Amino acid sequence: GLLSFLILFLLKKKPMNGQELAGELEKRKGDRPSPGTIYPALKCLKEMGLIKEKKKGKTITYTLTKKGEGSLKTAKKKFCRIFVGCFP
């Protein structure tokens, strides 16, 4: 969905932890996603092989995999096809 797309988009820019992602999503959407929303999405993306995690102490940093980069590229194309022409 849109949350997964936004997470992949943000991780393309730089590796981030869950709190950083929530902060960036809040800037873009106007509301901060709850941990009960963002962490299941991260888990799903990880299980699909689109992101990977690196643990350092209690902090988990997420990065995009090659498969994730390809998926993001495909999603961007679909997004543009769907929404081009919708806005004046």
Backbone torsions as a table, in degrees:
resi	resn	phi	psi	omega
1	GLY	NA	-167.1	-177.5
2	LEU	-63.6	-39.4	179.7
3	LEU	-61.3	-45.1	179.4
4	SER	-62.9	-42.0	177.9
5	PHE	-59.5	-46.7	-179.1
6	LEU	-64.9	-38.7	177.9
7	ILE	-62.8	-47.2	178.3
8	LEU	-61.2	-42.1	179.4
9	PHE	-59.5	-45.4	-179.2
10	LEU	-68.8	-39.1	179.9
11	LEU	-71.5	-20.4	174.8
12	LYS	-65.0	-33.1	-179.1
13	LYS	-74.1	-43.1	178.9
14	LYS	-169.7	154.6	174.8
15	PRO	-64.0	143.1	-179.4
16	MET	-145.9	158.3	171.7
17	ASN	-94.0	176.3	-175.6
18	GLY	-60.0	-40.2	-179.4
19	GLN	-67.3	-40.6	177.5
20	GLU	-62.6	-43.8	178.1
21	LEU	-60.8	-44.5	179.2
22	ALA	-60.5	-41.0	178.4
23	GLY	-63.7	-43.7	178.5
24	GLU	-66.0	-39.9	177.8
25	LEU	-64.6	-37.4	178.1
26	GLU	-62.9	-41.6	178.2
27	LYS	-60.1	-40.0	-175.3
28	ARG	-84.0	-37.6	-174.5
29	LYS	-99.7	-18.0	-179.8
30	GLY	92.9	-13.5	175.3
31	ASP	-136.4	148.3	-177.1
32	ARG	-87.2	125.8	177.1
33	PRO	-67.8	143.6	179.5
34	SER	-75.2	158.3	175.1
35	PRO	-56.8	-31.8	178.8
36	GLY	-70.3	-11.0	176.7
37	THR	-100.8	-48.1	-172.2
38	ILE	-75.1	-40.6	-175.7
39	TYR	-71.0	-36.2	172.6
40	PRO	-63.6	-35.8	177.3
41	ALA	-65.0	-42.4	177.7
42	LEU	-62.9	-41.9	178.9
43	LYS	-60.8	-44.3	179.6
44	CYS	-63.2	-45.5	179.2
45	LEU	-62.0	-37.4	177.8
46	LYS	-66.3	-45.4	179.6
47	GLU	-62.2	-30.4	178.3
48	MET	-80.5	-6.5	179.6
49	GLY	80.6	17.0	-177.5
50	LEU	-89.8	-23.5	175.7
51	ILE	-135.7	162.2	173.7
52	LYS	-133.1	161.1	-178.5
53	GLU	-121.8	150.8	177.0
54	LYS	-129.7	121.2	-178.5
55	LYS	-94.1	134.0	174.5
56	LYS	-137.8	101.6	-173.1
57	GLY	67.6	-126.6	178.7
58	LYS	-92.1	-5.3	-176.6
59	THR	-93.3	132.5	175.6
60	ILE	-112.7	121.4	178.4
61	THR	-105.3	133.5	-177.4
62	TYR	-104.3	140.6	175.9
63	THR	-134.3	157.7	179.2
64	LEU	-80.5	139.2	174.0
65	THR	-91.8	172.7	175.8
66	LYS	-60.4	-40.9	177.8
67	LYS	-62.5	-38.6	178.0
68	GLY	-65.0	-39.3	178.0
69	GLU	-62.8	-42.5	178.8
70	GLY	-65.5	-41.2	178.9
71	SER	-64.6	-40.4	177.7
72	LEU	-63.6	-42.0	179.3
73	LYS	-60.7	-44.5	178.0
74	THR	-63.8	-43.2	-179.3
75	ALA	-64.6	-37.9	177.9
76	LYS	-61.9	-43.1	179.7
77	LYS	-62.8	-45.1	178.9
78	LYS	-62.8	-42.9	179.7
79	PHE	-58.4	-46.6	-179.2
80	CYS	-64.9	-41.3	178.7
81	ARG	-62.3	-40.2	-177.7
82	ILE	-70.4	-42.8	-169.4
83	PHE	-101.7	-8.1	177.6
84	VAL	-64.0	133.5	-179.7
85	GLY	89.2	-7.5	178.9
86	CYS	-78.0	-24.3	-176.5
87	PHE	-112.0	136.0	-179.7
88	PRO	-68.2	NA	NA
